[in-house]
Amino acid sequence: MILMNNLLNLIKNSKVYDSVEPTPLVKAENLSLEFNCSIYLKREDQTLVHSFKIRGAYNKMAHLSKQERAKGVICASAGNHAQGVAYSANKLKLKATIVMPATTPEIKVEAVKRYGAKVILFGDSYSEAGEEAKRLQKQLNLTYIHPFDDELVIAGQGTIALELLNQLPTVTHIFVPVGGGGLLAGILSLIKSEKPSVKVIAVEPEDSNCLQSALKAGKPVELNHVGIFADGVAVKQIGTKTFEIIKGKIDGSITVNNDEISLAIKQIFNETRSLVEPAGALSLAGILKFKDEFKPDDRVVAIVSGANIAFERLQFITERTMLASGKELLLGIKLNEKPGSLKKLLKEVIKKRNITDFSYRKDDADTAEIMVGIQIKDDADAQKFKQNLLKFNYQFEDLSDNDLAITHLRHMAGGGNLNPIVTKNSEEQFIDCAFPERPGALAEFLSKMSGEWNISLFHYRGLGGDTGKVLIGVEVPLDDSLKFNQFIERLNEGGFRAINKTDYRVNQL
């Protein structure tokens, strides 16, 4: 068990500032006006490695004994801790081996290599990389630098709280992103000792909420799988040491989805003209979700934890931001298949509105279906547009919250129609499948099909280096239905998150 007095002493006497300058605290002027309180961003994205992780890594490694240094160090990381360890090893003249998930964005891998560390890519998540790092640590007799579950690492992250109290003594709320819990444990240790009235709120992605799961169970529990959009916090299990600190001190814990994270990235860009990674925007995403709870005198801080974002993700983030901010309406609309019907829709309903997406597919001899994205001002404007569709007797479906439509159908030729092909001997079945994106992953997925059924539809979409998604149509003989469902079960057992979408119709018009 970590002794709190000892941890506080380690925070106040850390060696972090041998390597790191205090990071800025900036007021988010636009959000402050919108929320009618004071919102601040703690800019950990402006450290030397563009992440807070350098604090804990350097503090731990600066305290190593001569014997520990002589062995060389090893760690596992999805990127930011890796850069902190690699930088610190370079500065302290140590040999470093870094095990990173194969799904790690290239920008983080290359940054680690530039500091001279040896990089080993292994597994699809931090947890898998961590197991390999521990195996190598024993085999090669290296010194292990844990990314979060270590007193000196926790103390290094806790120096952020020291800076905050110096920069904003009147702070009332601090929102903290959570992966393994090192940052949260360090901030809680200092804040609850020095100024216990400050509310500290944890923020996690919905699909990697290891802290919430631990709080519910009363102990750390391992998640079956974690989403890796916010790869910096993609941890299956909260740290044992960090949880001991967190569980008695945390004031609240909330989760956010990928759309809310994407919107927070945009908000930070609007305030600072800087792009942060998904994990770096987590805390602000929590604030945006919590906005109705604040009072005018509140001074609320978001820890902007990192900015190591893969450029390729920006298209996905931009796309999700439009819908999350309520500025786009995505609809499936049925038209009579006759000359002038499309022109009539444009003239009667769409008029001069900005179209963000448009695809057309003929359904049968009498009808056609279109998928259209419309730029809107707000919810009231969306309702006004849909009322106008009803006024002119158009059948439509709102697809704005439909992940299948957003991820696949709007990017397919024709879009908007998943009516299955049915014969007397077979029926077309649909699978929506997600898997960690790594070299060879798509080929591995296809190999599992093993040529048993004819593929009738296939749409693959990479999401910027973290997850690949496939929508696949398969012609399955009627007497193979059980076998097909067993195939989907095997996909899930093999790490592919597959869902049978056959009974789901995107357009039920």
C-alpha positions as CSV (number, residue, x, y, z in Angstrom):
1,M,0.0,0.0,0.0
2,I,1.3,3.5,-0.9
3,L,1.8,5.8,2.1
4,M,0.2,9.1,1.2
5,N,2.7,11.2,3.2
6,N,5.6,9.5,1.3
7,L,3.8,10.1,-2.0
8,L,3.3,13.8,-1.2
9,N,6.9,14.1,-0.4
10,L,7.9,12.5,-3.6
11,I,5.6,14.9,-5.6
12,K,7.0,18.0,-3.9
13,N,10.6,16.8,-4.3
14,S,10.4,15.2,-7.7
15,K,13.2,15.4,-10.3
16,V,10.7,16.3,-13.0
17,Y,12.0,19.9,-13.4
18,D,15.5,18.7,-14.3
19,S,13.9,17.9,-17.7
20,V,10.4,19.6,-17.9
21,E,9.3,23.2,-17.9
22,P,5.9,24.0,-16.3
23,T,3.2,23.9,-18.9
24,P,0.9,26.8,-19.6
25,L,-2.6,27.1,-18.3
26,V,-4.7,29.1,-20.8
27,K,-8.3,30.3,-20.5
28,A,-10.7,29.0,-23.1
29,E,-12.4,32.3,-23.8
30,N,-15.1,31.1,-26.2
31,L,-16.1,28.1,-24.0
32,S,-16.1,30.4,-20.9
33,L,-18.6,32.7,-22.5
34,E,-20.7,29.8,-23.6
35,F,-20.7,28.1,-20.2
36,N,-21.0,31.3,-18.2
37,C,-18.0,30.3,-16.0
38,S,-14.3,30.1,-16.4
39,I,-12.9,27.2,-18.4
40,Y,-9.1,26.6,-18.6
41,L,-6.9,24.2,-20.5
42,K,-3.7,22.8,-18.9
43,R,-1.5,22.4,-21.9
44,E,0.4,19.1,-21.3
45,D,0.5,18.8,-25.1
46,Q,3.2,21.4,-25.0
47,T,5.8,19.3,-23.2
48,L,8.9,18.2,-25.2
49,V,7.2,14.9,-26.1
50,H,3.7,16.5,-26.5
51,S,2.3,14.6,-23.5
52,F,2.3,14.6,-19.7
53,K,3.9,11.1,-19.7
54,I,7.4,12.6,-19.7
55,R,6.9,13.7,-16.1
56,G,6.4,10.2,-14.6
57,A,8.9,8.5,-16.9
58,Y,11.7,11.0,-16.2
59,N,11.0,11.1,-12.4
60,K,11.2,7.3,-12.2
61,M,14.3,6.9,-14.3
62,A,16.2,9.8,-12.6
63,H,15.8,7.9,-9.3
64,L,17.2,4.5,-10.6
65,S,20.2,3.1,-8.9
66,K,23.5,2.6,-10.8
67,Q,22.8,-1.1,-11.1
68,E,19.3,-0.5,-12.5
69,R,20.6,2.0,-15.0
70,A,23.4,-0.4,-16.1
71,K,20.8,-3.1,-17.0
72,G,19.0,-0.8,-19.5
73,V,15.2,-0.1,-19.3
74,I,12.1,-1.5,-20.9
75,C,8.5,-0.5,-21.0
76,A,5.3,-1.1,-22.8
77,S,3.2,1.8,-24.2
78,A,0.7,2.8,-26.8
79,G,3.0,5.8,-27.5
80,N,3.1,8.6,-25.1
81,H,4.8,6.8,-22.2
82,A,7.1,5.3,-24.8
83,Q,8.3,8.7,-25.9
84,G,8.7,9.8,-22.3
85,V,10.9,6.8,-21.6
86,A,12.9,7.1,-24.8
87,Y,13.5,10.8,-24.2
88,S,14.5,10.2,-20.6
89,A,16.8,7.4,-21.6
90,N,18.5,9.6,-24.1
91,K,19.0,12.4,-21.6
92,L,20.2,10.0,-18.9
93,K,22.3,8.0,-21.4
94,L,20.5,4.7,-20.8
95,K,19.6,1.9,-23.3
96,A,15.9,1.6,-23.8
97,T,13.6,-1.1,-25.3
98,I,10.0,-0.1,-26.0
99,V,7.2,-2.6,-26.7
100,M,4.3,-0.9,-28.5
101,P,1.0,-2.3,-29.8
102,A,1.1,-3.0,-33.6
103,T,-1.9,-0.6,-33.8
104,T,0.2,2.4,-32.5
105,P,0.0,5.4,-34.9
106,E,3.2,5.8,-37.0
107,I,3.8,9.3,-35.6
108,K,4.4,7.9,-32.1
109,V,6.6,5.0,-33.3
110,E,8.8,7.3,-35.3
111,A,9.1,9.7,-32.4
112,V,10.3,7.0,-30.1
113,K,12.9,5.8,-32.7
114,R,14.2,9.3,-33.1
115,Y,15.3,9.3,-29.4
116,G,17.4,6.2,-30.1
117,A,15.2,3.6,-28.4
118,K,14.7,0.1,-29.8
119,V,11.1,-0.5,-30.8
120,I,9.3,-3.8,-30.8
121,L,5.7,-3.9,-32.2
122,F,3.6,-6.6,-30.5
123,G,-0.1,-7.2,-30.0
124,D,-3.2,-5.2,-30.6
125,S,-3.5,-3.3,-27.3
126,Y,-1.4,-2.0,-24.4
127,S,-2.2,-5.0,-22.3
128,E,-0.8,-7.4,-24.9
129,A,2.3,-5.3,-25.4
130,G,2.7,-5.2,-21.6
131,E,2.7,-9.0,-21.3
132,E,5.5,-9.2,-23.9
133,A,7.5,-6.4,-22.2
134,K,7.3,-8.3,-18.9
135,R,8.5,-11.5,-20.6
136,L,11.4,-9.7,-22.2
137,Q,12.3,-7.9,-19.0
138,K,12.7,-11.2,-17.2
139,Q,14.5,-12.8,-20.2
140,L,17.0,-10.0,-20.7
141,N,17.2,-8.8,-17.1
142,L,16.1,-5.2,-17.9
143,T,14.7,-2.6,-15.6
144,Y,10.9,-2.2,-16.1
145,I,9.4,1.3,-16.2
146,H,5.7,0.9,-15.6
147,P,3.5,3.6,-17.3
148,F,1.3,4.2,-14.3
149,D,1.4,1.7,-11.4
150,D,4.5,3.0,-9.7
151,E,5.0,5.5,-6.8
152,L,7.7,7.6,-8.6
153,V,5.7,7.6,-11.9
154,I,2.5,8.7,-10.0
155,A,4.5,11.4,-8.2
156,G,5.9,12.7,-11.5
157,Q,2.4,13.1,-12.9
158,G,1.3,14.7,-9.6
159,T,3.5,17.7,-10.3
160,I,0.8,18.9,-12.7
161,A,-1.4,19.6,-9.6
162,L,1.4,21.6,-8.0
163,E,1.6,23.8,-11.0
164,L,-2.2,24.2,-11.2
165,L,-2.5,25.4,-7.6
166,N,0.3,28.0,-8.3
167,Q,-1.3,29.0,-11.6
168,L,-4.9,29.1,-10.5
169,P,-5.3,29.0,-6.7
170,T,-9.1,29.5,-7.1
171,V,-9.6,26.4,-9.2
172,T,-12.9,24.6,-8.3
173,H,-13.0,21.6,-10.7
174,I,-10.3,19.5,-12.4
175,F,-11.3,17.0,-15.2
176,V,-8.7,14.3,-15.7
177,P,-8.4,11.7,-18.5
178,V,-8.0,8.1,-17.2
179,G,-6.2,5.1,-18.7
180,G,-4.2,3.2,-16.0
181,G,-4.8,5.9,-13.5
182,G,-1.3,7.3,-12.9
183,L,-2.2,10.9,-13.8
184,L,-5.5,10.8,-11.8
185,A,-3.8,9.3,-8.8
186,G,-1.0,11.9,-8.8
187,I,-3.4,14.8,-9.1
188,L,-5.8,13.5,-6.4
189,S,-2.9,12.9,-4.0
190,L,-1.8,16.5,-4.1
191,I,-5.1,18.2,-4.5
192,K,-6.9,16.3,-1.8
193,S,-4.1,17.1,0.6
194,E,-3.6,20.7,-0.2
195,K,-7.1,21.8,-1.3
196,P,-9.7,19.1,-0.7
197,S,-12.6,21.4,-1.7
198,V,-11.6,21.1,-5.4
199,K,-13.7,18.5,-7.2
200,V,-11.6,16.1,-9.3
201,I,-13.6,14.3,-12.0
202,A,-12.4,11.3,-14.0
203,V,-13.2,11.0,-17.7
204,E,-13.0,7.8,-19.7
205,P,-14.1,6.6,-23.2
206,E,-17.3,4.5,-23.0
207,D,-15.5,1.5,-24.6
208,S,-12.5,1.5,-22.3
209,N,-13.9,2.4,-18.9
210,C,-11.6,0.4,-16.6
211,L,-12.0,2.8,-13.7
212,Q,-15.8,2.8,-13.7
213,S,-15.7,-1.0,-13.9
214,A,-13.3,-1.1,-10.9
215,L,-15.3,1.3,-8.9
216,K,-18.4,-0.8,-9.5
217,A,-16.7,-4.0,-8.5
218,G,-14.7,-2.5,-5.6
219,K,-11.4,-3.7,-7.1
220,P,-9.5,-3.6,-10.5
221,V,-11.2,-5.8,-13.1
222,E,-10.0,-6.7,-16.6
223,L,-12.2,-5.5,-19.5
224,N,-12.9,-8.1,-22.2
225,H,-11.8,-5.6,-24.9
226,V,-11.0,-1.9,-25.1
227,G,-11.7,0.6,-27.9
228,I,-8.6,2.1,-29.3
229,F,-9.8,5.4,-30.8
230,A,-8.3,7.1,-27.8
231,D,-5.3,4.8,-27.9
232,G,-3.5,6.8,-25.1
233,V,-6.0,5.5,-22.5
234,A,-6.7,2.1,-24.1
235,V,-6.0,0.1,-20.9
236,K,-7.9,-3.1,-20.0
237,Q,-7.3,-2.8,-16.2
238,I,-6.8,0.1,-13.8
239,G,-3.5,-0.1,-11.8
240,T,-3.6,-1.8,-8.4
241,K,-1.6,1.0,-6.7
242,T,-3.4,3.8,-8.6
243,F,-6.9,2.4,-7.7
244,E,-6.0,2.3,-4.0
245,I,-5.5,6.1,-4.2
246,I,-8.3,6.9,-6.5
247,K,-11.2,5.0,-4.9
248,G,-11.3,7.0,-1.7
249,K,-10.7,10.4,-3.2
250,I,-12.5,10.7,-6.6
251,D,-15.4,13.1,-6.7
252,G,-17.0,11.7,-9.9
253,S,-16.4,9.5,-12.9
254,I,-18.1,9.9,-16.3
255,T,-17.7,8.4,-19.8
256,V,-17.8,9.9,-23.3
257,N,-18.2,8.4,-26.7
258,N,-16.0,8.9,-29.8
259,D,-18.3,11.5,-31.3
260,E,-18.1,13.6,-28.0
261,I,-14.3,13.2,-28.0
262,S,-14.1,14.3,-31.7
263,L,-16.2,17.4,-30.9
264,A,-13.8,18.2,-28.0
265,I,-10.8,18.0,-30.4
266,K,-12.6,20.6,-32.6
267,Q,-13.3,22.8,-29.6
268,I,-9.7,22.8,-28.5
269,F,-8.6,23.6,-32.0
270,N,-11.1,26.5,-32.0
271,E,-9.6,27.8,-28.8
272,T,-5.9,27.2,-29.4
273,R,-5.4,26.4,-33.1
274,S,-3.7,23.2,-31.9
275,L,-4.7,19.7,-32.8
276,V,-4.7,17.2,-29.9
277,E,-5.1,13.4,-29.9
278,P,-8.3,11.8,-28.8
279,A,-7.0,10.9,-25.3
280,G,-5.8,14.5,-25.0
281,A,-9.4,15.8,-25.5
282,L,-11.0,13.4,-23.1
283,S,-11.2,15.8,-20.2
284,L,-12.8,18.6,-22.2
285,A,-15.3,16.1,-23.6
286,G,-16.2,15.4,-20.0
287,I,-16.6,19.1,-19.3
288,L,-18.8,19.6,-22.4
289,K,-21.1,16.8,-21.1
290,F,-21.1,18.2,-17.5
291,K,-21.8,21.8,-18.6
292,D,-25.2,22.2,-17.0
293,E,-23.7,21.6,-13.5
294,F,-21.4,24.6,-13.4
295,K,-22.0,27.9,-11.6
296,P,-20.7,31.4,-12.7
297,D,-18.0,31.5,-10.1
298,D,-16.6,28.0,-11.0
299,R,-13.1,27.8,-12.4
300,V,-12.9,24.5,-14.3
301,V,-9.7,23.0,-15.7
302,A,-9.3,20.3,-18.4
303,I,-6.0,18.4,-18.5
304,V,-5.1,18.4,-22.2
305,S,-2.9,15.4,-21.9
306,G,-1.3,14.9,-25.3
307,A,-1.1,15.9,-29.0
308,N,0.4,12.8,-30.7
309,I,-2.3,12.4,-33.3
310,A,-2.0,10.5,-36.6
311,F,-2.8,12.9,-39.4
312,E,-4.8,10.1,-41.1
313,R,-7.4,10.3,-38.3
314,L,-8.5,13.8,-39.1
315,Q,-11.0,12.8,-41.8
316,F,-12.8,10.4,-39.3
317,I,-12.7,13.0,-36.5
318,T,-14.1,15.8,-38.8
319,E,-16.9,13.5,-40.0
320,R,-17.9,12.5,-36.5
321,T,-17.7,16.1,-35.3
322,M,-20.3,17.4,-37.7
323,L,-22.9,15.0,-36.4
324,A,-21.8,15.3,-32.8
325,S,-22.2,19.1,-32.9
326,G,-25.7,18.8,-34.3
327,K,-24.6,20.6,-37.5
328,E,-25.4,17.8,-39.9
329,L,-28.6,15.8,-40.6
330,L,-28.1,12.5,-42.4
331,L,-31.3,11.1,-44.0
332,G,-32.4,8.2,-46.1
333,I,-35.2,9.3,-48.4
334,K,-37.4,7.3,-50.8
335,L,-38.3,8.8,-54.2
336,N,-40.7,7.8,-56.9
337,E,-38.7,6.5,-59.8
338,K,-39.9,8.9,-62.6
339,P,-38.4,11.8,-64.5
340,G,-38.1,15.0,-62.4
341,S,-38.5,13.4,-59.0
342,L,-35.0,14.3,-57.8
343,K,-35.4,17.9,-59.1
344,K,-38.7,18.1,-57.3
345,L,-37.1,17.1,-54.0
346,L,-34.4,19.7,-54.4
347,K,-36.8,22.5,-55.3
348,E,-39.5,21.7,-52.7
349,V,-37.5,20.7,-49.6
350,I,-33.7,21.1,-49.9
351,K,-33.9,24.4,-51.6
352,K,-30.7,26.5,-50.9
353,R,-29.5,24.4,-48.0
354,N,-25.9,23.2,-48.1
355,I,-25.6,19.5,-49.0
356,T,-22.7,17.7,-47.3
357,D,-23.4,14.2,-48.8
358,F,-25.5,12.8,-51.6
359,S,-25.8,9.2,-52.9
360,Y,-28.5,7.5,-55.1
361,R,-29.5,3.9,-55.6
362,K,-32.3,2.5,-57.6
363,D,-34.4,0.1,-55.5
364,D,-36.9,-1.3,-58.0
365,A,-38.8,-0.3,-61.1
366,D,-40.9,2.2,-59.2
367,T,-38.7,3.6,-56.4
368,A,-35.2,4.9,-55.7
369,E,-33.5,5.7,-52.4
370,I,-31.1,8.5,-51.7
371,M,-28.8,9.2,-48.7
372,V,-28.4,12.9,-48.2
373,G,-26.4,14.9,-45.6
374,I,-27.8,18.4,-44.9
375,Q,-26.1,21.1,-43.0
376,I,-28.3,22.5,-40.2
377,K,-28.1,25.2,-37.5
378,D,-29.5,23.2,-34.6
379,D,-32.2,20.6,-33.5
380,A,-35.0,23.0,-34.2
381,D,-33.7,23.5,-37.8
382,A,-33.5,19.7,-38.2
383,Q,-37.1,19.3,-37.1
384,K,-38.2,22.1,-39.5
385,F,-36.5,20.3,-42.4
386,K,-38.1,16.9,-41.5
387,Q,-41.5,18.5,-41.1
388,N,-41.1,19.9,-44.6
389,L,-40.4,16.4,-45.9
390,L,-43.6,15.2,-44.3
391,K,-45.5,18.1,-45.8
392,F,-44.6,17.0,-49.3
393,N,-45.3,13.3,-48.4
394,Y,-41.7,12.0,-48.6
395,Q,-40.9,8.8,-46.7
396,F,-37.6,9.1,-44.9
397,E,-35.5,7.8,-42.0
398,D,-33.1,9.8,-39.8
399,L,-29.7,8.1,-39.9
400,S,-27.8,10.7,-37.9
401,D,-27.1,8.3,-35.0
402,N,-26.8,5.2,-37.2
403,D,-23.2,4.0,-37.0
404,L,-23.6,1.6,-39.9
405,A,-24.8,4.4,-42.2
406,I,-22.1,6.8,-41.0
407,T,-19.2,4.4,-41.2
408,H,-20.1,2.5,-44.4
409,L,-23.2,3.4,-46.4
410,R,-22.5,7.1,-46.9
411,H,-19.1,6.1,-48.4
412,M,-20.5,3.3,-50.7
413,A,-21.6,3.8,-54.3
414,G,-25.3,4.2,-54.1
415,G,-25.3,4.2,-50.3
416,G,-28.4,3.9,-48.2
417,N,-29.8,0.5,-49.1
418,L,-29.2,-2.9,-47.5
419,N,-32.2,-4.8,-48.9
420,P,-30.9,-8.4,-49.1
421,I,-30.8,-10.6,-52.2
422,V,-33.1,-13.5,-51.6
423,T,-33.5,-16.6,-53.7
424,K,-35.3,-19.9,-53.1
425,N,-32.0,-21.5,-52.0
426,S,-30.1,-18.7,-50.3
427,E,-30.4,-15.4,-48.5
428,E,-27.8,-12.6,-48.4
429,Q,-26.5,-12.1,-44.8
430,F,-24.7,-8.9,-43.5
431,I,-21.8,-8.7,-41.0
432,D,-20.6,-5.5,-39.5
433,C,-17.1,-6.2,-38.2
434,A,-14.4,-4.1,-36.4
435,F,-10.8,-5.1,-35.8
436,P,-7.5,-3.5,-34.7
437,E,-5.9,-2.1,-37.8
438,R,-2.4,-3.5,-38.2
439,P,-0.4,-4.8,-41.2
440,G,-2.1,-8.0,-42.5
441,A,-5.3,-7.6,-40.4
442,L,-7.7,-7.3,-43.4
443,A,-6.0,-10.3,-45.1
444,E,-6.4,-12.3,-41.8
445,F,-10.1,-11.4,-41.7
446,L,-10.7,-12.5,-45.3
447,S,-8.8,-15.8,-44.7
448,K,-11.3,-16.7,-42.0
449,M,-14.1,-16.6,-44.7
450,S,-12.3,-19.7,-46.1
451,G,-14.2,-19.6,-49.4
452,E,-17.3,-21.3,-48.0
453,W,-19.8,-18.6,-49.2
454,N,-20.0,-16.2,-52.0
455,I,-19.2,-12.5,-51.1
456,S,-21.9,-10.3,-52.5
457,L,-21.0,-6.9,-50.9
458,F,-17.8,-5.7,-49.3
459,H,-16.9,-2.3,-48.0
460,Y,-13.7,-1.7,-45.9
461,R,-12.8,1.5,-44.2
462,G,-9.7,2.3,-42.2
463,L,-10.2,4.8,-39.4
464,G,-6.8,6.5,-39.3
465,G,-4.6,3.8,-37.9
466,D,-6.6,2.5,-35.0
467,T,-9.5,0.4,-36.1
468,G,-10.5,-1.1,-39.5
469,K,-14.2,-1.7,-40.2
470,V,-15.8,-4.0,-42.7
471,L,-19.4,-4.3,-43.9
472,I,-19.7,-7.6,-45.8
473,G,-22.6,-9.3,-47.5
474,V,-22.5,-13.1,-47.9
475,E,-24.9,-15.4,-49.9
476,V,-25.6,-18.1,-47.4
477,P,-27.6,-21.3,-48.4
478,L,-30.8,-21.5,-46.3
479,D,-29.6,-24.7,-44.6
480,D,-26.3,-23.0,-43.6
481,S,-27.8,-20.4,-41.2
482,L,-26.6,-22.2,-38.0
483,K,-23.1,-22.7,-39.5
484,F,-23.0,-18.9,-40.5
485,N,-23.8,-17.8,-36.9
486,Q,-21.1,-20.2,-35.6
487,F,-18.7,-18.5,-38.0
488,I,-19.6,-15.1,-36.4
489,E,-19.0,-16.5,-33.0
490,R,-15.5,-17.7,-34.1
491,L,-14.7,-14.2,-35.4
492,N,-15.5,-12.7,-32.0
493,E,-13.4,-15.4,-30.2
494,G,-10.5,-14.5,-32.6
495,G,-10.5,-10.8,-31.7
496,F,-12.8,-9.5,-34.4
497,R,-15.9,-7.7,-33.0
498,A,-18.5,-9.0,-35.4
499,I,-22.3,-8.4,-35.4
500,N,-24.9,-10.1,-37.6
501,K,-26.8,-7.2,-39.3
502,T,-29.1,-9.3,-41.5
503,D,-32.2,-8.5,-39.6
504,Y,-31.4,-4.8,-39.5
505,R,-32.6,-2.7,-42.4
506,V,-31.0,0.7,-42.7
507,N,-34.0,1.9,-44.8
508,Q,-37.4,0.6,-43.7
509,L,-39.3,3.1,-45.8
